[in-house]
Amino acid sequence: MANNKKQIFLNEVTDQIKSKEAKAYVSKELSYHLKEAKNTWMIKGLSETEAEEKAVEQMGSPTKLGIQMNKLHRPKVDWWLVFLITTAMGLSFLPMFSLGYMNDSHYIIYKILIVVLGFIATVGVMLVDYRKWRSLGWLFYIIGILLLVFLAFFSNTMINGLKIIKLGPVTIESLMALPFFYLAWASFFNNERIRIWQFLLLFLSPILLFLALPSISTIYLYSVMVFVMLWWSKFSKKVKWMMTTGTFSSIILTGIIVWPLIKPYQIERLLAFIEPEKYSDGAGFIILKSQELMEKAGWFGWFGGFGQPRIGEFIPEAHTNFVFVSFTYSYGWLFGVLLITILLLFAARMIAIHPKIKDPYGKLLLIGGVALYGIQLVSNIGMVLGFFPLTSMSLPFISYGLMPTLLNAILIGAVLSVYRRKDLVLSA
């Protein structure tokens, strides 16, 4: 009888709640509190049946409680991040206009497709309950490894020296393995039982596959992401230092072994960063040219409006790695600073959300997202301004290309998924 009364009470409460996720959460939370209250009454001398009835009565009106729970625990949407991603996606069309690519139907259609797929990925990932990923770390890791293995050993298609998989208009590259490793490492670091040797093996295996492609910039992104998540995990400082020291020792040893495999153009890019004038006929040309264009940009740029377009000015990799150069040169430093501010607000917003997240796994997803997004932004802008060596690094949401857009869309979607369920963490 008491069990029936308890179940009737829980049903009446959850009937007022619209979200299925919130229904399950509230039912578990109230069941826990009812159990605690029941035990308290039993200690005072009531029988089990009487104690359970008393606990139910103590909760008050199930209808009123259900309405309150519906308001408190309904899924949230971080409209700031939604606004930022919409704004960034809109601004990504501006370089296409200034470069004349919007006169080509192929570029127009593909750019629209990129933006649409980016929004679909963001919303799709947001709607999935991130807590279901917690136990799927090994699955995500294996998918990432299999993707790299296929690229390294079974793909014969190459663009700019990188192996790719071509599926009609869609090009899949090594960058697309990062979301899977991002989800995998969040799961691994949420489990404090991982051994140091396991960490080294799991960390270094993808790096060896990235080297086989080769994809140095992706190794850089992957490494920074993993170590930021490691140092934000709950492992002891001793374990963190042992993992870090062991990894860097292994990387140095691996670097010595694979140095002969490094491509000449990659070495030249590094040397050109140090002395661009000496390599002005090669990699140094891009550095010097980008610096020259940034100096010429002025506050209002050279594309219509306040300035006149400068015909015939060559901008290297204008719609991909050096899109910030073309953006600033065309629209001026006023718009360039505005763009950087908007892109920085993504990271600032993710950091602001962090204290509101109670779930350790959700916190790791948030930190990994900030690291992966932030290092792309800092590296691309730093490369353009001459503070960072030349590398294949996209500007988040602005550079032309499906894979970089999908990567960052998935990251923002994961952050939105965590935020959406921030009030659905059980207290016990």
C-alpha positions in Angstrom: 0.0 0.0 0.0 2.8 2.4 1.0 4.7 1.5 -2.2 1.6 2.3 -4.3 1.2 5.6 -2.5 4.9 6.4 -3.2 4.6 5.5 -6.8 1.3 7.5 -7.2 3.1 10.5 -5.7 6.1 10.2 -8.0 3.8 9.8 -11.1 1.8 12.9 -10.1 5.0 14.9 -9.8 6.6 13.7 -13.0 3.3 14.3 -14.9 3.9 18.0 -14.5 7.4 17.7 -16.1 7.8 18.0 -19.9 11.3 16.8 -20.4 11.9 13.0 -20.4 15.4 13.5 -19.1 14.1 15.8 -16.3 11.4 13.2 -15.4 13.9 10.5 -14.9 16.2 12.8 -12.9 13.4 14.1 -10.6 12.1 10.6 -10.0 15.5 9.3 -8.9 16.1 12.4 -6.8 12.8 12.3 -5.0 13.1 8.5 -4.5 16.4 9.2 -2.7 14.9 11.9 -0.5 11.9 9.7 0.3 14.2 6.9 1.3 16.2 9.2 3.6 13.0 10.6 5.2 11.6 7.1 5.6 14.8 6.0 7.5 14.5 9.0 9.7 10.9 8.2 10.7 11.8 4.5 11.3 14.6 5.6 13.7 11.9 7.5 15.6 10.0 4.3 16.0 7.5 4.1 13.2 7.0 0.9 11.2 8.3 0.7 7.6 4.8 1.2 6.2 4.0 4.2 8.4 7.4 5.7 7.9 7.0 5.6 4.1 3.5 7.1 4.3 4.8 9.9 6.5 7.7 10.6 4.1 5.3 10.9 1.2 3.0 13.2 3.2 6.0 15.4 4.2 6.7 16.2 0.5 3.5 18.2 0.2 1.4 18.6 -2.9 2.8 16.6 -5.8 1.2 18.9 -8.4 2.8 22.0 -7.0 6.1 20.2 -6.5 6.0 18.9 -10.1 5.4 22.4 -11.4 8.4 23.7 -9.4 10.6 20.8 -10.6 9.6 21.5 -14.2 10.8 25.1 -14.0 14.0 24.2 -12.1 15.1 21.1 -14.1 14.0 21.8 -17.7 16.8 21.5 -20.2 18.6 24.8 -20.7 20.0 26.4 -23.9 23.0 28.7 -23.7 21.7 31.4 -26.0 25.1 33.2 -25.8 26.9 30.4 -27.5 24.0 30.0 -30.0 24.3 33.7 -30.8 28.1 33.5 -31.2 28.1 30.6 -33.5 25.4 32.1 -35.6 27.3 35.4 -35.8 30.6 33.6 -36.6 29.0 31.5 -39.4 27.5 34.7 -40.9 30.8 36.5 -40.8 32.5 33.5 -42.6 30.7 34.6 -45.8 32.5 38.0 -45.9 35.9 36.7 -47.1 34.0 34.8 -49.8 32.5 38.1 -51.1 35.7 40.1 -51.0 37.7 37.3 -52.8 35.0 37.0 -55.5 34.2 33.4 -54.7 30.5 34.1 -54.3 30.3 34.7 -58.1 31.0 31.0 -58.5 28.0 28.7 -58.0 30.2 25.9 -56.8 31.7 27.9 -53.9 28.3 29.4 -53.0 26.6 26.0 -52.8 29.5 24.3 -51.0 29.8 27.2 -48.5 26.1 27.1 -47.7 26.3 23.3 -47.3 29.2 23.7 -44.9 27.3 26.2 -42.8 24.1 24.1 -42.8 26.0 20.9 -41.8 27.8 22.9 -39.1 24.5 24.0 -37.6 23.0 20.5 -37.9 26.1 19.0 -36.1 25.9 21.6 -33.3 22.2 21.1 -32.7 22.4 17.3 -33.1 25.2 16.9 -30.6 23.5 19.3 -28.2 20.3 17.2 -28.1 22.2 14.0 -27.3 22.6 13.4 -23.6 26.3 13.7 -23.0 26.1 11.4 -20.0 25.6 8.5 -22.3 29.1 9.1 -23.7 30.7 8.5 -20.3 31.0 4.7 -20.8 31.8 4.8 -24.5 35.4 6.0 -24.2 36.9 2.8 -25.8 34.4 2.9 -28.6 35.2 6.5 -29.5 39.0 5.8 -29.2 38.7 2.7 -31.5 36.7 4.7 -34.1 39.4 7.4 -34.1 42.2 4.8 -34.5 40.4 3.0 -37.3 39.9 6.3 -39.2 43.6 7.1 -39.0 44.6 3.5 -39.9 42.4 3.7 -43.0 43.8 7.1 -44.0 47.4 6.0 -43.4 47.3 2.6 -45.1 44.3 2.3 -47.4 43.9 5.8 -48.8 45.7 6.8 -52.0 44.1 10.2 -52.5 46.2 13.2 -51.4 45.7 17.0 -51.2 48.6 19.3 -50.2 50.6 16.3 -49.1 47.9 15.0 -46.7 46.1 11.7 -47.2 42.3 12.1 -47.4 39.1 10.1 -48.0 37.0 11.4 -50.8 33.2 10.8 -50.6 31.7 12.7 -53.4 31.9 16.4 -52.5 32.9 15.6 -48.9 36.6 15.3 -48.0 37.5 13.4 -44.8 41.0 14.1 -43.3 42.9 13.3 -40.1 41.4 16.3 -38.4 38.1 14.4 -38.2 39.6 11.9 -35.7 40.0 14.6 -33.1 36.3 14.7 -32.0 36.5 10.9 -31.3 39.7 11.3 -29.3 38.2 14.3 -27.5 35.3 12.2 -26.2 37.5 9.2 -25.5 40.0 11.1 -23.3 37.2 12.8 -21.4 36.0 9.3 -20.5 39.5 7.9 -19.7 40.4 10.8 -17.4 37.0 10.5 -15.7 38.3 7.0 -14.6 41.1 7.4 -12.2 42.1 3.7 -12.5 44.0 4.3 -15.7 47.7 3.2 -15.4 50.6 5.3 -16.5 51.7 2.7 -19.1 48.2 2.6 -20.4 48.2 6.4 -20.7 51.4 6.3 -22.6 50.3 3.6 -25.0 46.9 5.3 -25.6 48.4 8.7 -26.1 51.3 7.7 -28.4 49.4 5.3 -30.7 47.4 8.1 -32.5 50.6 10.2 -32.7 52.4 7.5 -34.6 49.4 7.3 -37.0 49.3 11.1 -37.4 53.0 11.0 -38.3 52.3 8.3 -41.0 49.9 10.6 -42.8 51.7 13.1 -42.0 49.8 15.7 -40.0 52.0 17.7 -37.7 49.4 20.4 -36.9 46.8 17.7 -35.9 49.4 16.2 -33.6 49.9 19.6 -32.0 46.1 20.0 -31.5 45.7 16.5 -30.1 48.6 16.8 -27.7 47.6 20.1 -26.2 44.0 18.9 -25.8 45.1 15.7 -24.0 47.5 17.4 -21.6 45.1 20.2 -20.7 42.5 17.6 -19.9 45.0 15.6 -17.9 46.0 18.5 -15.7 42.3 19.3 -15.1 41.5 15.8 -14.1 41.3 14.4 -10.6 44.6 12.5 -10.8 47.1 13.3 -8.1 49.9 15.7 -9.0 52.4 12.9 -8.7 50.6 10.8 -11.3 50.1 13.9 -13.6 53.9 14.6 -13.4 54.8 11.0 -14.1 52.5 10.9 -17.1 53.8 14.2 -18.4 57.4 13.3 -17.9 57.1 9.8 -19.4 55.2 11.2 -22.4 57.6 13.9 -23.3 60.5 11.6 -22.9 58.8 9.2 -25.3 58.0 12.1 -27.7 61.7 13.2 -27.7 62.8 9.7 -28.4 60.2 9.3 -31.2 61.2 12.6 -32.6 64.8 11.5 -32.9 63.7 8.3 -34.7 61.3 10.0 -37.1 63.3 13.1 -37.9 64.6 11.7 -41.2 60.9 11.2 -42.2 60.1 14.9 -41.8 59.3 16.6 -45.1 61.7 19.3 -46.4 58.9 21.8 -46.7 58.0 21.3 -43.0 61.6 22.0 -41.9 61.6 25.1 -44.3 58.5 26.4 -42.7 60.1 26.3 -39.2 63.3 28.0 -40.5 61.3 30.6 -42.4 59.6 31.6 -39.1 63.0 32.4 -37.7 64.4 34.1 -40.8 61.6 34.9 -43.3 63.8 37.2 -45.4 66.2 34.3 -46.0 63.4 32.1 -47.4 61.6 34.9 -49.3 61.4 32.6 -52.4 59.6 29.9 -50.4 57.8 29.7 -47.1 59.2 33.1 -46.0 57.2 34.7 -48.9 53.9 33.9 -47.2 55.0 35.4 -43.9 56.4 38.6 -45.5 53.4 38.9 -47.7 50.9 38.5 -44.9 52.8 41.1 -42.8 52.8 43.5 -45.7 49.0 43.1 -46.3 48.2 43.5 -42.6 50.2 46.8 -42.5 48.3 48.0 -45.6 44.9 47.1 -44.3 44.2 50.3 -42.4 41.1 50.7 -40.2 38.6 50.2 -43.0 40.3 47.9 -45.5 40.3 47.9 -49.3 37.0 46.3 -50.2 34.3 48.8 -51.1 32.7 50.9 -48.4 35.2 53.3 -47.0 38.1 52.1 -49.3 38.5 51.1 -52.9 39.3 47.5 -53.9 42.9 47.0 -54.7 42.9 44.9 -57.9 45.4 42.1 -58.4 46.7 42.0 -54.8 47.7 38.3 -54.2 46.7 36.9 -50.8 48.1 33.4 -50.2 45.7 30.8 -48.9 43.2 33.6 -48.6 40.1 31.6 -47.8 41.7 28.8 -45.6 44.8 29.2 -43.3 45.3 32.9 -44.0 41.6 33.9 -44.0 42.2 36.4 -41.2 44.7 38.3 -43.5 42.2 38.5 -46.4 39.4 39.4 -43.9 41.4 42.2 -42.3 42.9 43.5 -45.6 39.4 43.6 -47.2 37.4 45.0 -44.3 40.0 46.7 -42.2 41.4 46.3 -38.7 38.1 47.6 -37.2 36.3 44.5 -38.5 39.4 42.4 -37.8 39.4 43.3 -34.1 35.7 42.7 -34.0 36.1 39.2 -35.4 38.9 38.3 -32.9 36.7 39.6 -30.1 33.7 37.4 -31.2 35.9 34.3 -31.6 37.5 35.0 -28.1 34.1 35.2 -26.6 33.5 31.6 -27.4 36.4 30.6 -25.1 35.4 33.2 -22.5 31.8 31.9 -22.5 32.9 28.2 -22.1 35.2 29.2 -19.2 32.3 31.2 -17.6 30.1 28.1 -17.8 32.7 25.8 -16.1 31.9 26.7 -12.5 28.2 26.0 -13.1 28.9 22.4 -14.1 28.7 19.9 -11.2 29.5 16.7 -13.1 33.3 15.9 -13.3 32.8 14.3 -16.7 31.0 17.3 -18.0 33.8 19.6 -16.7 36.3 17.5 -18.6 34.3 17.8 -21.8 34.2 21.6 -21.2 37.9 21.9 -20.6 38.8 19.8 -23.5 36.5 21.9 -25.7 38.1 25.1 -24.6 41.6 23.7 -25.2 40.9 22.3 -28.6 39.1 25.5 -29.8 41.4 27.9 -28.1 44.6 26.5 -29.5 43.3 26.7 -33.0 42.3 30.3 -32.5 45.6 31.4 -30.8 47.8 29.4 -33.3 46.0 30.8 -36.4 46.1 34.4 -35.3 49.7 34.0 -33.9 50.8 32.5 -37.3 49.3 35.5 -39.2 50.9 38.0 -36.9 54.3 36.3 -37.1 54.4 34.9 -33.5 53.9 31.3 -34.5 55.5 29.1 -37.2 53.6 28.4 -40.5 51.2 25.4 -40.2 48.0 24.2 -41.5 45.7 25.7 -38.9 42.2 26.9 -39.6 40.5 29.9 -38.0 37.5 28.4 -36.2 34.2 28.9 -38.1 35.8 31.4 -40.5 38.2 29.3 -42.7 36.7 27.7 -45.7 36.4 23.9 -45.3 33.9 21.3 -44.0 36.2 19.3 -41.7 37.4 22.3 -39.6 33.8 23.6 -39.3 32.5 20.3 -38.3 35.2 19.8 -35.7 34.4 23.1 -34.0 30.6 22.6 -34.4 30.9 19.3 -32.6 32.9 20.9 -29.8 30.3 23.7 -29.3 27.5 21.1 -29.5 29.2 19.1 -26.7 29.5 22.2 -24.5 25.8 23.0 -25.2 24.9 19.4 -24.3 26.7 19.7 -21.0 25.1 23.1 -20.2 21.7 21.8 -21.2 21.8 19.2 -18.5 23.7 21.1 -15.8 20.8 20.9 -13.4 20.3 17.1 -14.0 23.2 15.9 -11.8 22.1 13.6 -9.0 23.2 14.8 -5.5 23.9 11.2 -4.4 
